Amino acid sequence: MPLRVEDYALIGDCHTGALVGSDGSIDWLCLPRFDSASTFGALLGTEDHGRWLVAPAASTDGTAGVSNSRSYVDDTFTLVTRWVTPTGEVDVIDLMPHGDRRADVIRRVVGVSGAVDMVQDLRIRFDYGAAMPWLRQMPDAGGNAVIAVAGPDAIVVRGPKLRAADHTHVSEFTVAAGETVDIVLTWYPAHRKAPRALNVSSRIRDTEKWWKHWASAAAVAPQYAAAVRRSLLVLRALSHEDTGGIVAAATTSLPEEFGGTRNWDYRYVWLRDASLTLHVLLDHGFDSEADPWRGWLLRAIAGDPGDVQIMYGLSGERRLIEYEVASLPGYDGASPVRIGNGAFTQYQGDVFGEVMLALERARQANGEEKDFSWPVQRAIMSFVEENWQRPDNGIWEIRGPQRHFTHSRVMLWAAFDCAVRAVRVYGLDGPVERWERMRDEVRDEIESQGFDTERNTYTQYYGGAAVDASLLQLVQAGYIEATDPRMLGTVAAIESELLENGLLLRYRSESGVDGLPAGENPFLACSFWLVEQYALSGRVPDATELMDRLVGYCNDVGLLSEEYDVLGNRQAGNTPQAFSHLSLVRAAAAIAKATATATAA
């Protein structure tokens, strides 16, 4: 059986990220970027699909009395795993150095007490487990090194001497109290020479200093402060430092339902997720994050607004062709494993509202528009004017028939609303009277076709009877107040139809609306939206109760995946998930605001 999703911790360098299992094995790492092919792919297969284990030998041979615990060093992504064995204790310190323009992984083993026999098991498999590299020993000043090469990829590993053993390379070494053994893996293009060895102590020190400095800007309320700080750090770790793109998750194809086929590649930049991430970063003191993200956005969507996609690659790549990888069998056999994402071809009207809201928030943070930001927004609005009546695939990337999804219609209303404020409040140029007229027209249509007066609830789509958790975002978009009777009726309908084992489903998948086989676990972001709605509508005890439960689903180092299997008591879907963490931050802020308001009253 594979490790549970929550058994993994993230380390990263703001270019890519590795998942380190509680057993000491790195089972997922794509180099040099999040969306590169995997070098270690055991997460979606077995150890023979690539993994890197560094752990006490006693933990691998069934010896009794072995245990471990782990945590991050303060506000960093330096992971420390303390191993306790019958012969002694060691710390394994894992991190990816930041800021040196290299792709390195450091694994430092420090003796704490006694003496511990350690084992290293290195199985490099490039190209999603399909490429077995050629390995050779390399003379290295002051130590041992092995080089692995296959096609365009090369890796050098420096540390205890490795020996070949049946398609893997292993080493055994003993660490006594006070001793330190460093192992460093470095990726580089195969046509170049191997990079020089790192000064490990210096890189650890500099990396921790950088993370702590970044986190020091966080403005965090006392409610759920630890979870909020870690969530903000996760959002930064999922942001590509060079391009400004923010990936939705570090993984691909972790199943939404165990053993099912709802397995998607989330290592790309969704306009929606990135926009919402920018919101929470700006709301919590990270004004400097606005410019890189806005620069990425403007580069990605520059050109004909009719060609705007819902998602892009980290550098703004447009072709994210979806295909299945036969070399990886999938997490616990959940297949297929997908690379790329076919949703990039979809039309989703809501992204225009989310982008306009995010750019408005950036404008508020900076007090001005820069470069060609407003002209691009004008072009977006020209496209919205001509296309707002089109049906779309909706926020959930429905692969069934396009419809007039109520959430999408509200976000189109929000796009017009932002454009109007840009002129009326910020003095920018634009056909404000026309935008106001069209904004009102969209609202009238929503109220007449997207609201069920008999049941007093907004509906998932025009003419339908079902509800959708995305309707909770109507308040977030500024369309309606949380206490409005129509919103309260919608919340009651959502509670009645979508709450399952205390958490919210996105919608009823068995309805067939998405064109996929039924079955998925509750989507964590939706339950955080419900927390926010509860808090803003005066149901603070309900908000706190649900929030406590959701925060309790974080793993031991504060990470959340996309969904949660309540009956199985385990995380599900891709991890760590930006949508889950940004929604946690929003929910905590709503509780803090509601609590402060109640105290002031």
N, C-alpha and C positions, 0 to 999 in steps of 0.2 A: 504494500500500500504506500502511496506517496505521502509526503508530509501534507498536513492541512495548509490551506492558504495562509491562515493566521500564524503559522509556524515560521514564516519568512519575515526577515527584516530587510529594509532597503539601505544600501549605501550608494552614494552617487557623487558625481563631480560637476553637475549641471550641464553635462553633455550626454551622459548615459547613466544607467543604474544597474546594480547587481542585487539579486535576492539571495540572502544568506540564510540557510535553514538553521533551525535550532539544533541540528545534529552536526553543525560545523561545515556543511557543504554549500558552496555556491552553485546553485542549480539553474540560475538564469542570468545571463550577461550577454548583451549585444554590444559589439565594439566596431567603430568608435562612437556610434550614436545610438540613441534609443531605438531607431528604426532600422539599424543594421541587422544583418543576419546574426543568429546566435552563435556564440563561441561555446557557451555552456547551456545546454538545452534540456537537462534532465527533468526540469519542471514539467515539460510536455512529453515525457517519455520515461526513460530509465537512466541509470548512471552511465550506460553506454552511449547515450546521446550527448554526453559532455557534462562533467561536473568537476569541482575542485574541493576536495575534503581536507581540512586541517583540524584534527581533533585528537584527544587522548586515545591511545591504542585500546585502552580498557573500555572505551565507549563503543568500539566496533566489534569486540569479541565476546560480548555478553557478560563481562565481569560485573558482579553485583556491587552496589555501593557507589555508582557513578551518577552524578547529577550536575546540572548547570543552571545558570541564570544569566540574564543579559540585560543591557540597558545602553542608551546612548550617553555619551559624555555631554552633559549640560545641553545647550541648544546647538548641537552639531549632529553630523551623521557619522561620527566615530562610534562604532559598535563595539562594546566590550562584553565578551562572553566569559564568565567565570566558571571553570570546570573544577569540580571536586571529585577526587578519585581516592581509592584506598591508600595510595602512596604519596599523595600530595595534591596541591592546587596550582592551576595555571590560569592566566588570562590570555585569551586570544583577541587581539585588537584588529578589527577590520575597518578599512576606509578606502576611499578613492581620493587621492590628493586633488585639490582644487587650484586652478589658476596657473598651471604651468604648461598649458598647451600640449599635454600628453595624456595618454589613456593608460593609467596605472591602477593597479590594485595592490594595497599593502596588507599583509597579514603578519602581524607581529605577535610572537608568543613570549610571554613574560612569566617566569617562575615566581610563584607566590610563597609556597611552602613545600617542603619535602622535595621529591623528584618525580617527574611524570614522564613516562614514555609516550611520545607523540608519533602520529602517522600522518603522512601527506599522500593523497591519492589524486593524481592529476590526469584528467581525461579531456583533452582538447578535441572538440569536434566542430569545425567551422561549417558555415552555410547550413544552419538549422539541422546539424547532426549528420549531414550528407558527406562532408569532406573530412576524411581521416588525414591529419597532417603528417608530413615527414619531420622527424625529430632528430636532432644531433646535439651532442655536447659542444659547448663553446668555451674556450679558455677565457677566464674572466679574472681580472686583477683582484686578488684577495678573496676569492670565493668560487662557487660553482654556478654554471648557467647552462640552460638547455634552450634551444631555439626550435620552434615549431613553425612550419611553413606549409601552406596549401593555397594555390592560386594567388589572389591579391593580398592575402592576410598572412601576417607573421606575428609571433609572440616570443618574447624572451622571458624566462622565469629564472630568477636568481634566488638562491637560498641553499638549504641542505641538498647534498648531491642526490639526484634522482637516478633510479635504475629502471630499465624497461621490464615490464611484467605483464605479458598477455594483453596487448593493446592499451595498457595504461602505464603510467610512470609513478613510482612510489619512492618514498624515503621514510626512514625511521630515525628519530633522534630523541634524546632525553634532555629535558629542561629542569634544572634544579633551582631552588630559591635564589632570587637575585640575578639569574641569567636571562638573557634576551636572545631570541632567534628571529631574524627578519626574513620574510619571503616576499618577493615583489614580482608581480606579473606586469609586463608592458606590451601593449599592442603597437604595431607599426606597419606601414605599407611594406609588402614583401620585397619590393624593388629597392628599398633603402637599407642602410646599415642599421643594426640594432642600436637603439639609444643608449646613452651612458647610464650607469647605475645611479639611483637616487641617493641623496642624503636623507635617509628615512626619518630620523628624529626631527630634522628641520621641516620636512614636508608635513609631518603630523602636526607639528606646532603651528605652522603657517595656516594649514587648512582649518584647524580648530579655531584659530584666531579669526579667520574670515567668516566662518559660520556664526560665531558669537557676535561679531560686529554687525553682521546683517540682522540677526535676530534682535539686537539691542534697540532697533528702531520700532519694534512692535508696540503698538498701543493696545493693550489687552485689559479688558475688565476682569475683576476677580472671579466672576462666575466661570467655571470650567476653564480656568486660565491655562493649565497644563495641556489640556486637549487642544485648545485653540492655538497655543504656541507651536505645538508639534504639527498641527494641520497647516499652519502658515509655512513652516519649514518644508513640509512635504510639497506644497505648491511651488515653492522656490526650487526645490530639488527636481521637479518635473519641468522646469523652465530651461530651455536651451540657452546657454549664456551668450553665444555668438549671434544667434538669429532673433532671439526674443520669443520664439514659438513655445507654447505650453502644451505638452502632450497630455492626453486624457488619462493615461496610465502607462506604467513601465512594461506591460506585458501584452501578449496576444493570446487569444483562444482559451483563457481560463473559463470554464463553462459557467453559464448563468444557472443551469440546472445540471447537476452531476450526472454524467452519462449521456447528456443531451447534445443537440447540434447547434444551440445558440452560442456559438463560440466566435468572437469577433476580435479583430486587431485594433487595439486602442492606442497604438504608439504614434498617433498623428495629432494634428492641431485642429480641433473643432472650433469654429468661430464662436459657438455658443459657450462652450466650456471655458475657452480662453477669455471671453468677455466677462463672464461671471467671476473668473479668477482675478482678473484685473480689478473688478469692483471691490472684492474683499481685501485685496492687498492695499488698495488706496484707502479704504475705510479704516485700515489698521496701521496707518502711518507710513506706508511704503510708497511715497510720492515718486521716488526715483524709478519705480517700476513702470511708470506710465509711458515714458518715451520709447524704451526698447520694444514694448508690446505694440504701441501705436505704429512704430516704424515697421515691425513685422507685418501688421495688418495692412498698412497702406501699400507695402510692396506686394503682398499676396493678392490683393483685390484690384490693384492698379490695372487700368485698361477699361474694357467694356463691362459696366456693371451687370449686364446680362449674362456675363460669364462667371459671376461670383459663385463660388462653391461653398458648401457647408463646412468643408474640411480641406486641409492641405498638409503637405509634408512639413518637416521642421524648418526648411528653408523656403517654404512657399511652393514646393512642388505640387503640380496639379494632377498628375496621373498616378493614382493610387490603385492600380489594377488589382482586383481581388483574385487570388488563386489559392489552391489547396496544396499543402506540403505533405507529400507522402512519407518523407523521411522521419517525421515526428508522429507518433501514434496518438498523442493528446494526453491531457491530464487525466490520469486513471482511466485511459482509454476513451475519453470524450473526444470524438472526432466529428468533423474534420478540423485540422489545424489550419487556420486561414492567415495568409499574409496579404496586406493591402486591405482595402475596404470599399466594396462596391457602392456604398452610400455616397461616395463623393460625386456621383452623377445625379443624385436626387435634388429636387427643388423643395426647399423647406423655407416657407415664408417667414417663420419666426426669427431666423438668424438676422434679418435686417433690423428688427427691433432691438435685439440683443446687442448688435454692433453699435447702433445709434446710441443706446443707453450707455454703453461702455465708453464711447468717445465723448459723450456728454460728461460722464464722471471724470474722465481725464481732463477735459476742458475746465471743469470746476477745480481740479487739483492744481492746474498750471495757470489758469486765468486767461488763457489765450489759445488760439489755434496756430499750429506751426506748419511750415512747408505747404504741401498741397492737401492737408487734412480736410479742410472744409470743402474745397472743390470736389474731392472724392465723395464726401457725404452728399453734396449736391447731386452728383452723378447717381449715387445710390438711390436718392429720393426720386430722381427722374424715372429710374427703373421701377421703383415701388409704385409710383403713380400709374404706370402703364400695366402693372402686373398684379396689383393687390387682389384682384378678383379671381386669380387662378387657384384651383385646388392644389394641395401639396401633399408631401409625405409625412409632415408633422414632426414634432420634437423627437419622437421615438424611432424615426427612420423606418416607418411602416413600409414593408415590402409588398403590401397588398395594394388595392386601388387607392389612388389619390382622392382626397376629400377636402372639404372645407372644415379643417380642425379649428375648434373654437380658440384654443391656445394660440395657434398661429395667427388667427385673425386679430386677437388682442395684441400680439406683439407687432403686427403691422400697424395697428392703431398707435402703439407706443413709438414706432418710427416717425409717424407724422407728428406726434406730440413733442418728441425731442426736436424735430426740425422747427416746429413753431417756436419753442422756447429759445432755440439758437438765434432766431431773429428778434423775438420780442424782448428777451432778457439780455442776450449777449451782443446784440447789434450787428449780427452777421447778415449778409444779403441773401434774399430768397423770396419766392412767391408765397408769402406767408398767408395771404387771404385764401389762396387755393388750397394750401396745406390744411388750413383750419377747416375749410369746407369738406375736404376729403376725410379728414380725421373724424368729423361729426357723422359723415356718411357711413364710415366703417363702424362706428359705435352703434348707430341706428340698426345696421344690419345684424350686428352681434346680438343686440337685445331682442330683435324680432325672430332671428333664426337659430341662435345659439343658446337661448334660454328657455327652459321648460317652465311655463308659468304655473301649470298645475302642480308640479312637484317642487317648485321654487328652487330650481338648480340649473346652473349652466351645464351643458352637455359636452361630451367628447367631440362631437362634430355635428354640423348642421343636419337636422332631420333624424338624428339618432337619439336613443334613450339612455345610453350608458354614460357614465362619468369617467373622468381621467384625472390622475393625480396632478398632472400638469396644470389643471385649473387652479391649484393653490398658488401659482405664480401670477395670477391676475392682480393680486395685491402687490407683489413685488414690482410689477411693471407700472404701478401707479394708476391702473385702470379703475380700481374700486377700493373702498376702505374695508379693512378687515372686519369691521363691525356692521357693515351694510347687511340688511336682512337677506339680500340675494346671495351674498357670500356665505353667510351663516347657513343658509339652506343648502348651498353647494357642499359645504364642509360636512353637514349631516349626511348628505347622500354619499359622499366619498367614504365616510366612516362606515356607513351601512354596507356599501358594495365592495370596497377595496381593502378594508382592514382584514388581515389574515394572521392569526396568532400574534396580534398586537402590533404588526407592522403593515405598511402600505404597499400594495402592489401598484405598478404603474397604471395598469388597466387589466381587464380580464382577458388574458391571452386566449382563453378557450372561445372567445367570441369570433375568432377568425379574422379580425380586423387587420392583423399584421401580415397575413399570408404565410405564417410559419406554424410549425407544429406547436401545440399548446404546451405550457409549462415553463415557469421560471420562479425564482425566489423573490421576495420583497426587495425593492430597490431602495437602498439606504437613503439616498438624497431625498426621496419623496417623504419619508418619515421625518427627516429634518425640516422639510417644508411645513409639515403639519405642526411641528414644534413651534416654528416661527408664527404660523397662523394662530395657534393657541395663545401664544404670548401677546401678540398684537391685538387680539380680540378679548383680552382680559381673563383668559383661562390659564393663568400662570401656574397653578398647581398641576394641571394636566400637562402643560408644557414641560415643567420640571420633571415630572414623573417619566414622561416619554424620553426626555433628553438624558436622564440618568441611565435609562435602559440602553439607549443608543451608544452613549459614550462607553458603557460597559462592554460593548461589542468590539471596541478597539483591542488590538492584540497587546502583548506585554510591552511593546515599544511604541504604542500609540497609533498604529496604522489600521486603516480601513480599506476593504475592497469595495466592489461595486454593489453587491447584494449580500443578504444574510439568510441562511437556511436555519430557521428557528427550531424546527423539529430535530435537525441534526446538530444544532448548536455549533455552527461553523460558518465562516465567511465563504462567499462564493463570488465568482466573476473576477475580472482583471483587477490587479492590485499594484501599488496603492492607487486608489482612484481619486483623481482631482475633484470630480463632482461630489463625491461623498465628503471629502475634507472641506471644500469651500462651503458646502451646505451646513456642515457642523459649525463652522465659524459664524455664518449668518444666524443660525439658530441661537447660538450662545449670545450673540449681540442683541437679538430680539428679547431674550430673557433678561439680560442686563438692563436694557432700556425699560422694559415693563416693570422690573423691580424698582428701578430708580424713580419711575413715575409714581408708582404706588407709595413709595417712601416719602416722596415730596408732597403727596396729597395728604 
